[in-house]
Amino acid sequence: MRLPRTPFNPMADPSLPRYRQVFAWLQQAILNAELKSGEQLPATRDLARQLGLSRNTVKEAYELLQAEGYIEARQGAGSFVVELPAHLLRHAPVADPDVYPQQALPDLNHRLDALQAFRIPETRVSQRLQPALPALDAFPLPQWKRCLNQSTSRPLLQHSPLAGEPLLRDELVKHLAMRRGIQVDASQLLITSGSQQALHFVAELLLGSGDKALVESPGYPGTAAVMRAAGAKVESISWQSLQQGLPSGLVAKCLCVTPSRNFPLGHTLTLTARLALLNWAEQQRCWIIEDDFDCEFATGQPITALYALSRKQRVIYTGTFSRTMFPSLRLGYLVLPPALVPGMLKLRGYQDGGLTRLPQHALGQFMAEGHYSRHLKKMRQLYQQRREALMALISASPLSELPMIDAGGGMHLVQALPPDHLDQPLCQRLNNAGIGARPLSAYDPLTDQQGLILGFSADPVDRMAQAVSHLVRAYSL
């Protein structure tokens, strides 16, 4: 029961809580093979004494390591490093984090080809049980108004920096380190007008006509539409294939995935699958676009982002505030490898010249004053209550005979349907009646699985009850 060769350094990132620092230290020791597969970790009490920390701090770190698949607890024996494939581990620290400097990437697409027109049908007016809608009835409007007022100043009437408002990027750096394990400089962040613009930027920069883009299935159809608009040949890849490991002969320019929580089924790729995916991308020189759409509301601790595990920096991370704040805010962001930053800023200059500063600064102020983290904590509790309420309403209805696919927290669940009940005509009838259910088949081109994607985050219980009653009647037709 030895410690890693690399000593624990609490000053490496003093902004992180101590348990996160211990977690990151042991995580890197396992990934760098300083701690071997099958090796026993010190008891929490012993390690706490050696590090000068409380036992609860070390226990939290061990629990997070176990939740992410790095260690396993054996009854009466202690905690041990899991058996991870040796070829997926690093065995040595990366000497230069900027593995792919810009001059070594001649295939970057700076031509800015015109986007092909595409249209994604969607409901612009909110409906009951509509997925991806936040609880606007619980949004802290007074605090947001105050931050907006504080951000209304003459300097902020000037053009925004191309990368986005500095205050917001600085606060995002802290948030991503705390919640997703991503350690980056603010210069690697680009603020966008949402996740769709982020995907457009990436596709324009990296893809040329005829390049192959792999898109996870099931998944959001807008992702494939953006790749096609850039001229790429889109190929769907099943979630099961990602879990089992992609064949070494498969070649693609980019891969779009939701490794932390698949949309809409909520599956999470195992640690071995995530490491294998990174290994495949590095061998094929493929870019991974990691869409982190609602991990803030997942059950339990959020797992480390794929971006944070990439040793050769082949991952581009996207996030959005539309679900954590409110849809009309229209702000999202990209976390980029350093090699892509100059090209992306050049592209932003041609595309839109930057976003308006006032809402960006207000959001940065909202985060700096602690309102954002408190709001997320409150919403996690509220969404858990509303999720349980919707499940109880369905369980008490004739729909209880049908399988329910619980996405593990989040903002929606999936109600499976029999094969002879087509979900798209049913959803059309429901949408016409003000019920915002989405058809599962529209998100999965590889199977004929039928189902309803039902949101619960935006609706109080009384609205849910009315919607479920209407859903039962529509299903019985």
N, C-alpha and C positions, 0 to 999 in steps of 0.2 A: 504494500500500500504506500506507494511513493507519490511525490508531487511532480507536476510537470517540470521540465528543465527550465522553461521560461517562468520567471518568478511572477507572482501576482503583483500588479501595479495599480493600486486604486487611483493614481493620478493620471492614468492613461486617458480616461474620460471621466473626470470628476462630476460631470452633469448627470451621469447615470446613477440610479439607486444601487446600493452595494450588492444586492442579490443579482442584479443584471451584470454587474462587473464580474462577479464570481462565475456566473453562467458563461459569459463571453470568454473568460480566461480558460475554463475547462473545455468549452466547445472548440476553441481553436487548438487546444492541446490534443483533442481527439482527432480533429480533421488533419492536423499536422503529424499525426502518428507519434506524438510524444507520449500519449497514453495509448497502450495497445488494446486491441480487441480482446475481451475477456479479462482485462486487468481490473482488479478491485480498487475502488476509490476509498479514501479514508472515511471513517465514520464521521457523520456531521459534527458531532461534539469535538472530535479530534481536530478536524480541519478548521472549525471555528476557533479553537484555541490557538492553532498555529498561525492563523491569519489575523487574530485579534478582533474577531467579529462575533456577533451573537449567533447562537445555534440556529435560531429561526431564519436568519439571513441565508445561511448555508443550506438549510432545508428547502427554502424557496428556490434557490438555484438548482438543487438536485431535482426538485419536482418539475421544473421547467425543462431540464435536460432529459428527464424521463418522458415528459409529454412530447418532446420533439423527436424522440427515438434515439438519443445518443447513449443512454444508460438504461439498465434494467435493475429493478429491485428484486432480490431473491430472499424469500422468507427465511429469517433467522441467520442469513449469511452476509447481507449488506448490499451495496450498490456496485454494479460491474459495467464496464464499457461493453456495448453490444458488438456482435460480430458484423463488421462492415467490410465489404469487398476491398481488399488491399489496393487494387488498381484505382479505386475512386478517392483514395486519401492522398494527401499532398507529400508527405514524407520529408518535406523541407519547406521552409518559408519562402514566399515569393520575393525575390530580390528587388524587383522593380515593379511597383503596382501599375505603372502605365505600360502594360504589356504591349499594347497596340498603339504606338504613337500615330498621330494623324498622317504623317508622311508615309507610313507603312500600310495605309488603307487606300490604295489607288482606285478601289471599286466603289467608293462612295459616290452616290448619285447626286450631283449638284445641278442637274439639268432642269429641274423643276418643271417636269412635263405637266401639261394641263390635266386636271382631274376629270375623269369621266363622270357623268351625272349618274347619281343613284338616289334611290328614295327608300327609306325604311318606314313602313307603316307604323304609326304609333298614335296613342291618344294624348293630345296636348292638354285636355281638361282632366283633372284628377277624378278618379272613380273609386268606388269602394272595392276593397281587396286588391288594389292595384300594387304590383310589386315595385320595389325600389323607391317608394315615396316615404320621406321621413315624417315624423310626428310634428307637424307645424304647430299643432295646438299646444305643444310643450316647449316650443323654441323660446329662449330667453331674449325676447324682443327688446326690453328696456336696455339691457347691457349692449346689445348690438347697435341700437340707436346711439348710445353714448359713444361707442367706438367710431361710428360713422361721423358723428359730430366732431370728435377729436381729430379725425383725419381730413377734415375740410379746412385746408390751409393753402395759401398761395403757392408755396413750393411744390405741393402735390398737384397743382394744376399744370405742371410741366409734363413733358413726355416721360413715359415710364422707361426704365432701362430695358433693353431687349430681353434679358433673362427674367425680368419681373421685379417687383418691389423688394428691396433688400430686407426690410423688416420681416416680411412674410417668409422669404427664403431662409432667413436665420432661424425663425421659429420652427419652420418645417424640419430643418436639420436636427434640432433638439427632439422634436416629436418622433421623427423616424428612427433616431437612435434609441429612444426610450421604448417605442412600441414595436419596431420591426427589426431592430438590430443592425440598421444601415448606418455605417459610419462614413460620411462624405463631407466635402466642403460645400458651402453655399453656392460656389461657382458651378457646381455640377447640377444644379436645379434650374429647370425652366418652367415658369408658370404659364399655363395654357388656359384657354376658355372652356376646358372640360376634357374628358378622356378621349372624346372623338377627335378633337383637334390634335391632341397628343399623338394619337395613332396616325393621323394624316401627316404630321411632321415626320414621324419615324419612317413611314412608307415612302414619302417623297425623298427623304435623304438616302435611304438604303436600298430601295428596290428599283430595278430597271425592268423594261418590258420583257416578259417571258421568264423572269425569275420565279422560282417556286417558293411559295409561302405556305407553311403548315399552320392550320388553325385547329385548336382543340375542339372536340365535339363530345357532348353538347357544349354550346357556348353562345355568346351574344352574336347574332347574325350581322350586326353592324361592323364587327371586326373584319369578317371576310369581305364585306362590301368595300371597306377602305382599301384592303389589299388589292382587290380587283380593280378599283379605281386607279391605282398606281400602275396598272398594267401587269401585275403579277398573276401567275397561275396558282390558284388556291386549291389546296388539297386538305380535306378534313382528316384529322387523326383522332382516333378514339381515346377517351380518357383511360380505358383499360390498357391500351398500347403504351401510353405514357407511364402507367404504373408498372408495367412489365419490362419496360426498357425498349428504346427505339433500336432498330437494326443498324449496325455500323455502316451498311451500304446505303442507307437513306441519306440523300443530299438535299439541302434546302438553304435558301438565303436567310430566312427568318422563321421563327416558330412562336406563335402567340398562345400563351397558356395562362391559366389561373391556378397556380400550384398550391396556394394556401387554402382556397375554397373555390371549387369548380362552380361555375354558374350554368344551370340553376340547381344542380343536385347537391352541392355543398361538400363533395368529397375532397379530401386533402391527400396530396401525394406523400408517400412515406419518405423518410430521410434517405433511404437507399435509392429510391426512385428519383429524388431530387438531385442527389449527387451524380447518379448515372446520366441524368438529363444534361447536367453541366458538362460532364466528361464527353458526352456525344457532341454537344455544341462546340466545345473546344477543338475536338478532332476534326469536325466538319467545317470549322470557321463559320458557324451559323449564329446569327443574333437571336437571342431569346427576348421576347417582349412579355414582361410579367405584369399582368393586369391584377391589381389588388383592389377589387371593387367594393367590398364591405367587410374586410377582416376586423374592423373596429367593433363589430357587433357579433362576432363569433363566440361560441361558448368556450370559456376558459381563456388561458393566456394565448395571445396570437403567436404563431410560430415565426421563426426567423425567416425573413424574406429571402428568396432565391438570389436576389442581387447581392445580399450580404455574404453568400456562400461562394460566389463566383471568383475564383482565384485569377482568372485571365480576363476578367471583365468583359464577358460576352452578353451581359444582361442589361436590358433597359427597363426601368421600373416606372409604371404609370399609376397615378392615384387621382381621386376626385373628391371635391367637397360637396357635390350635389346631393349625396346621401347623408353625409354627416351634418351638413348645415341646412341648405334649402336649395331646390332646383334652380331657381332664377339667379342664383349667385353666379353660375357659369364660370367656375374656377376649378382647374385641375392642375396637374404638374407632372413633369418628367424628371426622373433621376438618371443621369447619363454617365457612361464611362468618360473619363477626361478626353479621350481621343475624339469623341463625337461632339464635344462642346463647340469648337469653332465653326464647324459646318452647320450645326443646328442654329447657332446665333445668326449666321449668314442667311440661312433659310428663313428664319423669323423676320429678319429685316426686309426680305423680299415679300413675304406673305402678308403680314399685317402691321409690321413696325412696332409691335408691342401692344399690350392691353392697357385699359384705363387704370390709373393708379389708385383712385379713391377706395374702391371696394377691396383691392389687394391690401392696402395699408390698414384699412379697418379690420380685415381678417387677421392680419399680423398683430394688431393691437389686441384683438379679441383673444388670440392665443397667448400673447405675452402677459395679459392680466389673469390668465388661468381660467377664463370662461369656457374655452374650447374643451379642455380636459374635463372640467366639471360637467359640461353638457354631455359629453360622450359617456361618462359614468352614469349619469341619470338616464340617458337613452338606453343603455345596455339593460338596466333594470326594468325600464318601462317596456321595452320590446320583448323581454323575457315574459313579462306578465301578459302582454297582448298575444304572444305566440301561444302560451298555455291556454288563454281564453279561446282562441280560434280552434285549437285542437280539441278542447272540451266541447265546443259547439258542434263540430263535425262528428265527434264520437257519439253525441246524443242524437244524431240525425240518421236517416237511412244511408247516408254516405259512409257510415262507420264500417260497412262491409268491404269497402274498397281499401287497398293498401295506401298508406300515407308515407311519403318520403320526406323525413324531417331533415332539413338542411343544416342542422346543428347550430341553432341561433339565427343570426342574420336578420333579414327583413322579410322573408317569405318561406313558404313550405310548398311541397308538391303533392297534389292529390292524384294518384294513379287512376287511370280509367281502363275498363276492359277494351280489348282490341276492336270490338264492334261499336264502341262509342267514340266517334271521331272528335278529337278535341277542337279542331279549328272551326267547324260549324257551330259547335256548342259555345265557344268563346265569342263568336260573332253575335250570337243571340244574347249572351250575357253583356257584352260591351254595349249593345243597343239599349239594354235596360239599365245601364249605369254601373255594371259590375266589371271591374278592370282585370279579370283573370286573363292570363296569357297561355297559349297552347304550347305544351311541352314539345310537340313534334316540330314546331317552327324553329327550335333551338338545336335540333339534333338531326342533321341530314343523313346520318348513317344507320338509323334504326327507325322502326315504325312505332316506337313507344308512344302511347297516348297518355295525356295527363293535363292537369291544370296547375299553373303556377299562381299561387294565391298569396298576396301580400297581407301583412297584418300590422305593420309598423305605424301606418297613418290613421288607423281607425279605432275609435273608442269601442267598447264592447257592445253598446246598443246598436251602432252602425254595422258591426260585424254580424250580430244576430239577424238583422234584417237581410243582410246580403246572403248569409248562409241559407235562410229560408227560400230566397229567390233562387239560389243555386240548386237546391234540392228540387224545386219545381221544374227548372230548366233541364236538369239531368233526367227527369222522369218523362219528358216529352218524347 
